[in-house]
Amino acid sequence: MGEIPTHVAIIMDGNGRWAKKQGQERLFGHNVGTESVRVCSEFAVEKGIKYLSLFAFSEENWNRPKEEIDGLMELMMQSIANEKETYRKNNIRFRVIGERRKLSDTLLKSIDEAEHETADNSGLNLLVFLNYSGKWDILQAASRYSKDALTAQREGKQAEPLTYGLFDGYLSTCGIPDPDLLIRTSGEQRISNFMLWQCAYTEFYYTDVLWPDFRKTDFNLALESFNKRERRYGKIK
Ligand code: FPP
């Protein structure tokens, strides 16, 4: 195996279609999707990947039927409770990224607890993106920077000049390296408002496999494909 990407991001897509194929409700697909989350987290640990980012709920997903939204939030809570042992055994640090204000108090409490309990774990950083959108992230960063710039001005100081590096520090992914590889399952080939700023030079990998079926061999194929890529970052080799 060649170079292991430091940061892998996944758009976990196809749960609904998978469930329909089994003659089941959409939530059944999301439920089985949590098994893929566990398998992929363990595989990332095995491979020595440092950051695994999972797009679990987008800002746009609030437009789904209430029953599905409630089910997904409940599933998130169950998954956090069930996976504590996986995090402990594998030295995984669990973190949630996204706009928290719209999340319920009970969900926020279980997120806070899991983040706190795993804060000292030094292995894989498992980043779950919840109520996240790339445009939201850029806007909140811009708005926080302008607030700081105004404060500096009011205090008679120079606002720090806005650079890519400075802006990175205002994003919700502050301190996390940009994704090297972005995997999207279910045959769809788009970014769907995921980490727009952070994916400027990310390698994309698409597979027709639906998320509930995504297992280690599928993850490994993505890593093999990543290894064949020549990353030039706009330069000539
Ligand atoms: C996309 O499939 C999937 C989601 C919107 C939810 C992903 C959530 C999970 C896998 C469960 C919990 C996650 C964690 C991190 C514990 P879709 O519903 O859009 O599928 P479709 O395109 O086939 O309808």
Residues whose N, C-alpha, C, O or C-beta is under 5 A from the ligand:
A	BS01	FPP	M12 D13 G14 N15 G16 R17 W18 H30 G33 T34 V37 L54 F55 A56 M76 S79 V128
